[in-house]
Amino acid sequence: MFVDSDDEIVENCVEKLVAKLNGEEYDFVVYGYQKVLLAKCHNKRKYSNKILPTITGLEEHDELLHNFLVFGKNVKMAPWLYFCRREFLFHNQIWFDDSGHYFEDIIFTTKLFFYAHKIKVLSEVLYYYTIRHSSIMNSYSRKKIEDRIYAFNSVRDFLKQKNVFVRHKEAYTYFFVHSVFLVSFFDMLKMQHIDNDVYKFMNAFAKSAIISNFHKFDIETLKIGTDNHNWSYITKVSNIIYFISHHFSFSVKYYRFCFKMKKLLSLYRI
């Protein structure tokens, strides 16, 4: 089981998961979680709503991988959401990338969903994911953006190696554009002072063909197997990416202002 140092699991979590894993010899067990926002004073916690997986574990292989790539049915990339059978990992040679790059967990979880044949789904919260106020990225770097690109390119190469990339090309494109470009863009805005090198890199990234032409992409192909909430999010992402890629300078100022207003309003929220 993977547990980050700041996070917590419920009492008897491991015993419960071992029993589920051994009962039917599942490849891995997936379960729910809650986000825990830890304030500066460290004694005040704010819990999110429960985030539970809505896959059944009975999906066909392609549908399961599709949901992973488009984040459908609350399927996430975080390895701490999956309790894996040791034999399953060893048999399929699923290891963490030891190249020294960030985001190696993305490659790891992609392989989990590719190789999985039997999954147990628990619709209950077993994990508490802690978000510290101090962990907001104030020192975001170009290296982290490049490492994220490296990780997602490694996923693409893996899917090509397994001869499934063509079937999942549309889902992977969304996977890349959302999790590499859009996430990096908003991480950049969270920096206290935007690094000029990062700004130039992201500006050039926004003008690249895959980003600037994403609005021409037929997102209807992503609708298969997704729920209404996820589909609504996908269409929203498509509109945001168009706005950023065609109005980069203005969008930086606009979203920076929105972040500041949100932070200011939170100080006066009762």
Salt bridges, closest charged atoms under 4 A:
ASP6 OD2 - ARG132 NE 3.18
GLU8 OE2 - ARG45 NH2 3.42
GLU24 OE1 - LYS118 NZ 3.74
ASP62 OD1 - HIS61 ND1 3.73
ASP62 OD2 - ARG167 NE 2.95
ASP62 OD1 - HIS168 NE2 3.34
GLU63 OE2 - LYS73 NZ 3.52
GLU124 OE1 - LYS16 NZ 2.94
GLU146 OE2 - ARG142 NE 2.88
ASP147 OD2 - LYS143 NZ 2.95
ASP157 OD1 - ARG156 NH2 3.15
ASP187 OD2 - ARG148 NH2 3.59
ASP187 OD1 - LYS190 NZ 3.89
ASP197 OD1 - ARG142 NH1 3.38
